[in-house]
Amino acid sequence: MGAQQVAERFTELYGAEPEGVWAAPGRVNLIGEHTDYNDGFVMPFALPQQAIAAVSRRTDGILRLHSADIEGGVVELPPDALEPGRDTDWTAYPAGVAWALREAGHGVTGADVHLSSTVPTGAGLSSSAALEVVIALALDDLYGLGLPGWKLARLCQRAENVYVGAPTGIMDQTASACCEQGHALFLDTRDLSQQQIPFDLAAEGLRLLVVDTQVKHAHSGGEYGKRRAGCEKGAALLGVDALRDIPYAGLDAALARLGDEEEVRRLVRHVVTEDERVERTVALLRAGDTRAIGPVLTEGHASLRDDFRVSCPELDLVVDTALSAGALGARMTGGGFGGSAIVLAEATDVDTLTKTVEEAFAAAGRTAPRVFEAVPSAGARRLV
């Protein structure tokens, strides 16, 4: 749905035109996986796929929610219903944002909302963050809160961590709120400092493909939480605030200090080397050597597969098949346990690579993947 269609559907549902229409995109993370909750570096960019929300204020504290993408009517939530842990449905994401804003002292007195999204769910492309950020931006505008993008991202993260119960880092929400068209966002998740790095693949004859394996994942599941807890244990054992504080040059010494904590050693090794890979990617892009980031992406996948152990057979199949067919680099993206992989390729090789990956999935008896081009796009904004 476009902005006009979303607005028209809002009018049908609520009997009046919306006060505005807003959009917030999904994201692909180019490099820097499972580093954000370790105070490390990440490098996402926004996708053209986005969540769109038509919204109007209410004065009675009630939140009314409707989604074009989910069967069912309008869900009405009175003020006393906005409590962490009470809602396990999709409505927890927008409701959690309203709760986080109110808890932070902002006078949000309710809203009517109609949502539509083209961000694939469960694909590791931050569909939940897009949903949170579009609501946060709409409420910020309507209630005149004047919050900058990074603050909205923090509130959205709190909504997902506390209200929804998913222990995610800050990257997804910041990418949706702050990315710029034609750029990747180099983000330091400790202080939220940002640098927009030009990332114009088409100008260099390159493409970045997203291959959605159609294997669904859920961040609130136990495995993601176990990885995060393991990272926190590693930081505690090493006497640092976060694994970000372990220098790449000191990695071997740090691993030696962990002794027989083999699981923790694996997690620490991934996070420290992944932070270095982000910095290396930034340096290569600034030097204009975009093709050289391909092997760095592939290194990242091996680390996620072998040390962090969040890949799956379908993601490995994408990476291995794409590389054997001539891709410059490939890796899983997102939290893992399913979702999507990215493939960096020459523009002239895209059709062949796509066909080869699809044939490999068919031969393996897997559900056909969804393949599309990732184009660095604009972050959250008001449409109408």
C-alpha positions as CSV (number, residue, x, y, z in Angstrom):
1,M,0.0,0.0,0.0
2,G,1.1,3.6,-0.7
3,A,0.5,6.6,1.5
4,Q,-2.8,7.5,-0.2
5,Q,-4.2,3.9,0.1
6,V,-3.2,3.7,3.8
7,A,-4.8,7.1,4.5
8,E,-8.0,6.0,2.7
9,R,-8.2,2.8,4.6
10,F,-7.7,4.7,7.9
11,T,-10.7,6.9,7.0
12,E,-12.8,3.8,6.3
13,L,-11.8,2.3,9.7
14,Y,-12.1,5.4,11.9
15,G,-14.6,7.7,10.1
16,A,-12.2,10.6,9.7
17,E,-9.0,11.4,7.7
18,P,-5.7,10.8,9.5
19,E,-3.6,13.7,10.7
20,G,-0.7,12.4,8.8
21,V,1.1,9.4,7.2
22,W,4.6,8.3,8.1
23,A,7.1,5.7,6.8
24,A,10.0,3.8,8.4
25,P,12.1,1.3,6.5
26,G,13.5,-2.2,7.2
27,R,17.2,-2.6,7.0
28,V,20.0,-4.8,5.9
29,N,23.1,-5.0,7.9
30,L,26.1,-4.9,5.6
31,I,28.6,-5.9,8.4
32,G,28.7,-6.0,12.2
33,E,26.5,-8.8,13.5
34,H,25.8,-9.4,17.2
35,T,28.1,-6.5,18.0
36,D,25.4,-3.9,18.9
37,Y,24.5,-5.3,22.3
38,N,28.3,-5.5,23.0
39,D,28.7,-1.7,22.6
40,G,30.5,-2.4,19.2
41,F,30.3,-1.2,15.6
42,V,27.6,-1.9,13.0
43,M,27.0,-0.8,9.4
44,P,23.4,-1.1,8.3
45,F,21.6,0.6,5.5
46,A,17.9,1.2,4.9
47,L,15.8,-0.8,2.4
48,P,13.1,0.5,0.1
49,Q,10.7,-1.9,1.9
50,Q,9.0,0.0,4.7
51,A,6.2,0.2,7.2
52,I,3.6,3.0,6.6
53,A,1.3,4.3,9.3
54,A,-1.7,6.7,9.1
55,V,-2.2,8.1,12.6
56,S,-4.4,10.6,14.5
57,R,-4.3,11.7,18.1
58,R,-6.9,10.8,20.7
59,T,-7.5,12.5,24.0
60,D,-8.9,9.6,26.1
61,G,-5.7,7.6,26.4
62,I,-7.0,4.8,24.2
63,L,-4.8,3.2,21.5
64,R,-6.6,1.7,18.5
65,L,-4.6,-0.4,16.1
66,H,-5.2,-2.0,12.8
67,S,-2.9,-3.7,10.3
68,A,-3.6,-4.3,6.6
69,D,-1.3,-7.3,6.7
70,I,-2.9,-9.3,9.5
71,E,-6.5,-10.6,9.6
72,G,-8.8,-9.1,12.2
73,G,-10.4,-5.9,13.1
74,V,-9.3,-2.9,15.1
75,V,-7.7,-3.7,18.4
76,E,-8.6,-1.3,21.2
77,L,-6.2,-1.0,24.1
78,P,-7.2,1.2,27.1
79,P,-4.5,3.0,29.1
80,D,-4.3,0.4,31.8
81,A,-3.7,-2.4,29.3
82,L,-0.3,-1.0,28.3
83,E,1.9,-3.1,30.6
84,P,5.0,-5.1,29.7
85,G,4.3,-8.8,29.2
86,R,0.6,-8.6,28.7
87,D,0.5,-8.6,24.9
88,T,2.1,-11.4,22.9
89,D,0.5,-10.4,19.6
90,W,1.8,-8.0,16.8
91,T,0.2,-5.1,18.7
92,A,2.9,-5.4,21.3
93,Y,5.3,-3.5,19.1
94,P,3.2,-0.3,18.5
95,A,1.7,-0.5,22.0
96,G,5.2,-0.9,23.5
97,V,6.3,2.4,21.8
98,A,3.3,4.3,23.3
99,W,4.2,2.8,26.7
100,A,7.8,3.7,26.4
101,L,7.0,7.3,25.5
102,R,4.6,7.6,28.4
103,E,7.0,6.0,30.8
104,A,9.7,8.6,29.7
105,G,7.3,11.4,30.7
106,H,5.9,12.3,27.3
107,G,2.3,13.3,27.2
108,V,1.0,10.8,24.6
109,T,-2.8,10.6,25.2
110,G,-3.7,7.9,22.7
111,A,-4.0,7.4,19.0
112,D,-5.8,5.8,16.1
113,V,-3.4,3.8,13.9
114,H,-3.6,2.0,10.6
115,L,-0.5,0.2,9.5
116,S,0.8,-1.5,6.3
117,S,4.2,-2.9,5.7
118,T,6.2,-4.4,2.8
119,V,9.2,-5.5,5.1
120,P,9.2,-9.3,5.1
121,T,8.6,-10.7,8.6
122,G,11.0,-13.1,10.1
123,A,13.6,-12.5,7.4
124,G,16.2,-10.7,9.5
125,L,15.3,-7.4,7.9
126,S,14.0,-5.6,11.0
127,S,10.3,-5.6,10.3
128,S,9.6,-5.1,14.0
129,A,11.9,-2.1,14.2
130,A,10.3,-0.5,11.2
131,L,6.9,-0.9,12.9
132,E,8.2,0.6,16.1
133,V,10.0,3.5,14.5
134,V,7.1,4.6,12.3
135,I,4.8,4.7,15.4
136,A,7.5,6.6,17.4
137,L,8.0,9.2,14.6
138,A,4.3,9.7,14.1
139,L,3.6,10.2,17.8
140,D,6.7,12.5,18.1
141,D,5.3,14.7,15.3
142,L,1.7,14.7,16.4
143,Y,2.5,15.5,20.0
144,G,5.3,17.9,19.3
145,L,7.9,16.0,21.3
146,G,10.9,17.2,19.2
147,L,12.9,14.0,19.8
148,P,15.9,13.4,17.5
149,G,16.1,10.1,15.6
150,W,18.6,8.5,18.0
151,K,16.4,9.2,21.0
152,L,13.4,7.7,19.2
153,A,15.5,4.7,18.5
154,R,16.4,4.3,22.2
155,L,12.8,4.4,23.1
156,C,11.9,1.9,20.5
157,Q,14.7,-0.4,21.7
158,R,13.3,-0.1,25.3
159,A,9.8,-1.0,23.9
160,E,11.2,-4.2,22.3
161,N,13.4,-5.1,25.3
162,V,11.0,-4.5,28.1
163,Y,7.5,-4.5,26.6
164,V,7.9,-7.2,24.0
165,G,10.6,-9.1,25.8
166,A,13.1,-9.4,23.0
167,P,16.7,-8.7,24.1
168,T,17.7,-6.9,20.9
169,G,20.4,-4.2,20.5
170,I,20.1,-0.7,19.3
171,M,21.1,-1.1,15.6
172,D,17.8,-2.0,14.0
173,Q,15.9,1.0,15.4
174,T,18.7,3.4,14.7
175,A,19.1,2.2,11.2
176,S,15.3,2.7,10.5
177,A,15.3,6.1,12.1
178,C,18.6,7.6,10.9
179,C,19.8,6.0,7.6
180,E,20.2,8.2,4.5
181,Q,19.6,7.3,0.9
182,G,22.7,6.2,-1.0
183,H,24.6,5.6,2.2
184,A,25.5,3.0,4.8
185,L,25.4,4.0,8.5
186,F,28.6,3.5,10.4
187,L,27.3,3.4,14.0
188,D,29.1,3.2,17.2
189,T,26.5,1.6,19.5
190,R,28.2,2.8,22.7
191,D,27.7,6.5,22.2
192,L,25.4,6.4,19.1
193,S,27.8,8.5,17.1
194,Q,27.0,8.1,13.4
195,Q,28.9,8.5,10.1
196,Q,27.1,8.3,6.8
197,I,29.3,6.4,4.4
198,P,28.6,6.7,0.6
199,F,27.5,3.4,-0.7
200,D,26.5,3.7,-4.4
201,L,26.8,0.2,-5.8
202,A,25.1,0.9,-9.1
203,A,27.7,3.6,-10.0
204,E,30.4,0.9,-9.7
205,G,28.6,-1.8,-11.6
206,L,27.8,-3.8,-8.5
207,R,24.7,-5.1,-6.8
208,L,23.9,-6.4,-3.4
209,L,21.2,-9.1,-3.4
210,V,19.1,-10.1,-0.4
211,V,18.2,-13.8,-0.4
212,D,15.4,-14.5,2.0
213,T,15.6,-18.2,2.8
214,Q,12.0,-18.2,4.0
215,V,13.2,-19.8,7.2
216,K,11.5,-17.8,10.0
217,H,13.2,-16.8,13.2
218,A,12.1,-15.1,16.4
219,H,14.4,-12.9,18.4
220,S,12.5,-13.4,21.6
221,G,13.5,-17.1,21.4
222,G,16.0,-18.6,23.8
223,E,19.0,-19.0,21.6
224,Y,19.4,-15.3,20.9
225,G,19.2,-14.6,24.6
226,K,21.8,-17.3,25.4
227,R,24.3,-15.6,23.0
228,R,23.7,-12.3,24.6
229,A,24.1,-13.8,28.1
230,G,27.3,-15.5,27.0
231,C,28.8,-12.3,25.8
232,E,28.0,-10.6,29.1
233,K,29.6,-13.4,30.9
234,G,32.7,-13.0,28.7
235,A,32.9,-9.3,29.5
236,A,32.6,-10.0,33.2
237,L,35.3,-12.7,33.2
238,L,37.6,-10.4,31.3
239,G,36.9,-7.4,33.6
240,V,35.5,-5.0,31.0
241,D,32.2,-3.2,30.6
242,A,31.5,-4.8,27.2
243,L,33.4,-6.9,24.7
244,R,33.9,-3.7,22.6
245,D,36.7,-3.0,25.1
246,I,38.8,-6.0,24.1
247,P,41.2,-4.7,21.4
248,Y,41.7,-6.7,18.3
249,A,45.5,-6.8,18.9
250,G,44.8,-8.2,22.4
251,L,42.4,-10.9,21.4
252,D,44.7,-13.9,21.8
253,A,45.7,-12.8,25.3
254,A,42.0,-12.4,26.2
255,L,41.1,-15.8,24.9
256,A,43.9,-17.4,26.9
257,R,42.5,-15.8,30.0
258,L,39.2,-17.5,29.5
259,G,40.8,-20.9,29.9
260,D,38.4,-23.8,29.4
261,E,35.3,-21.5,28.9
262,E,35.1,-22.7,25.3
263,E,31.6,-21.5,24.5
264,V,32.4,-18.0,25.9
265,R,35.7,-18.0,23.9
266,R,33.8,-18.5,20.7
267,L,31.5,-15.7,21.4
268,V,34.3,-13.3,22.4
269,R,36.3,-14.2,19.3
270,H,33.4,-13.4,17.0
271,V,32.5,-10.1,18.5
272,V,36.1,-8.8,18.6
273,T,36.9,-9.9,15.1
274,E,33.5,-8.6,13.8
275,D,34.2,-5.1,15.2
276,E,37.5,-5.2,13.3
277,R,35.7,-6.3,10.1
278,V,33.4,-3.3,10.4
279,E,36.3,-0.9,10.7
280,R,38.0,-2.6,7.7
281,T,34.9,-2.3,5.6
282,V,34.6,1.4,6.4
283,A,38.2,2.0,5.4
284,L,37.8,0.1,2.1
285,L,34.6,2.0,1.2
286,R,36.3,5.3,2.0
287,A,39.2,4.3,-0.2
288,G,36.8,3.6,-3.0
289,D,37.7,-0.1,-3.0
290,T,34.1,-1.5,-2.8
291,R,34.9,-4.8,-4.4
292,A,37.4,-5.6,-1.7
293,I,34.7,-5.7,1.0
294,G,33.5,-9.0,-0.5
295,P,36.0,-11.3,1.3
296,V,35.3,-9.4,4.5
297,L,31.6,-10.2,4.2
298,T,32.5,-13.9,3.7
299,E,34.9,-13.9,6.7
300,G,32.0,-12.5,8.8
301,H,29.8,-15.4,7.7
302,A,32.4,-18.0,8.7
303,S,32.6,-16.4,12.1
304,L,28.8,-16.3,12.6
305,R,28.6,-19.9,11.4
306,D,31.5,-21.4,13.4
307,D,32.0,-19.2,16.4
308,F,28.7,-17.6,17.1
309,R,26.8,-20.6,15.6
310,V,23.7,-18.7,14.5
311,S,23.6,-19.8,10.9
312,C,21.5,-22.6,9.5
313,P,21.7,-25.0,6.5
314,E,19.7,-22.7,4.2
315,L,21.9,-19.7,5.0
316,D,25.0,-21.7,4.4
317,L,23.6,-23.0,1.1
318,V,23.1,-19.4,-0.1
319,V,26.6,-18.4,0.8
320,D,28.4,-21.5,-0.5
321,T,26.4,-21.5,-3.8
322,A,26.8,-17.8,-4.5
323,L,30.5,-17.9,-3.9
324,S,31.0,-21.0,-6.1
325,A,29.0,-19.1,-8.8
326,G,31.3,-16.1,-8.8
327,A,29.9,-13.8,-6.1
328,L,32.4,-11.3,-4.6
329,G,31.3,-12.1,-1.1
330,A,28.3,-13.3,0.9
331,R,27.1,-13.7,4.4
332,M,24.1,-14.2,6.6
333,T,22.6,-10.9,7.9
334,G,20.4,-10.3,10.9
335,G,20.1,-12.3,14.1
336,G,20.4,-15.7,12.5
337,F,18.6,-19.0,12.9
338,G,17.0,-18.4,9.6
339,G,16.2,-15.2,7.8
340,S,18.3,-13.7,5.0
341,A,21.8,-13.7,3.4
342,I,23.4,-10.9,1.4
343,V,25.4,-11.5,-1.8
344,L,27.8,-8.9,-3.3
345,A,28.1,-9.4,-7.0
346,E,28.9,-7.8,-10.3
347,A,25.8,-6.4,-11.9
348,T,26.3,-8.6,-14.9
349,D,26.3,-11.7,-12.8
350,V,23.0,-11.1,-10.9
351,D,20.7,-13.2,-13.2
352,T,23.1,-16.2,-13.2
353,L,23.7,-16.0,-9.4
354,T,20.0,-15.8,-8.7
355,K,19.2,-18.8,-10.9
356,T,22.0,-20.8,-9.4
357,V,20.8,-20.2,-5.9
358,E,17.2,-21.0,-6.8
359,E,18.3,-24.2,-8.4
360,A,20.4,-25.2,-5.4
361,F,17.4,-24.8,-3.1
362,A,15.2,-26.8,-5.4
363,A,17.8,-29.6,-5.6
364,A,18.1,-29.6,-1.8
365,G,14.3,-29.9,-1.5
366,R,14.1,-26.5,0.3
367,T,11.4,-23.8,-0.1
368,A,12.2,-21.5,-2.9
369,P,14.0,-18.4,-1.6
370,R,12.9,-14.8,-2.3
371,V,15.7,-12.8,-4.0
372,F,15.7,-9.1,-4.4
373,E,18.1,-6.2,-4.8
374,A,19.0,-4.1,-1.7
375,V,19.2,-0.4,-2.6
376,P,20.4,2.0,0.1
377,S,17.3,4.1,0.8
378,A,15.9,6.8,3.0
379,G,15.2,6.5,6.7
380,A,12.0,7.3,8.6
381,R,10.1,10.3,7.4
382,R,6.7,11.9,7.1
383,L,5.0,11.3,3.8
384,V,1.8,13.3,4.2
